[in-house]
């Protein structure tokens, strides 16, 4: 495990110890009231910088469903979409005078990752609830970029297409402390084993009025397997 991974685990242990010290002893026998019950649902949010909230484990939605008091499933969706179309005017000055041209860059990016996690709680009646989780994830991304340049004597088209697929298994360990019966705070360490397959295609075509057309094509395929340490994340759960 990397040095960063050990630091993340030590931070998680410090958090667990701090919560244990700060938890009210008056409820030590029965534990704090919580919503760790059969058929309960929760929306989960990650606490980011400046205490901003975003979906826990997925930028779109993170939803947890309990099948028992000590068992649950978490579904996280991470969706990213961006489309950009731009028209720019450019000027080219040469020895023969001034000629004008324009370039029209456009790009599209679509990415989706789905993560399914089986969560198991060690004890649901204590002040601090320790849990473990594991499960698969799968996702893809598509990125297209194109640019056209036009002048009086030539045109040029450039295009980059990049497709990738990733999948693997993730594991996590964390703690959950209930501030109220329906609101809880979490600290969770996560790591994953991920396979990524990526294909990149570059195309460059130049159409000249006085010379034959020129084209350049390159395609790269890359496959990687990596162990990725995601570190410790802090979260908030709202049960209903």
NORZIFEN-V945806 format. One record per helix or strand of 3 or more residues. SS is the DSSP state (hx for helix, st for strand). FROM is the first residue (numbers start at 1). TO is the last residue. If there is no record, write none. Layout:
ss	from	to
SS	FROM	TO
SS	FROM	TO
//
This chain:
ss	from	to
hx	3	22
hx	25	27
st	41	47
hx	49	51
st	53	55
st	61	68
st	71	85
st	88	94
st	97	103
st	106	121
st	128	150
st	154	178
st	183	208
st	214	239
//
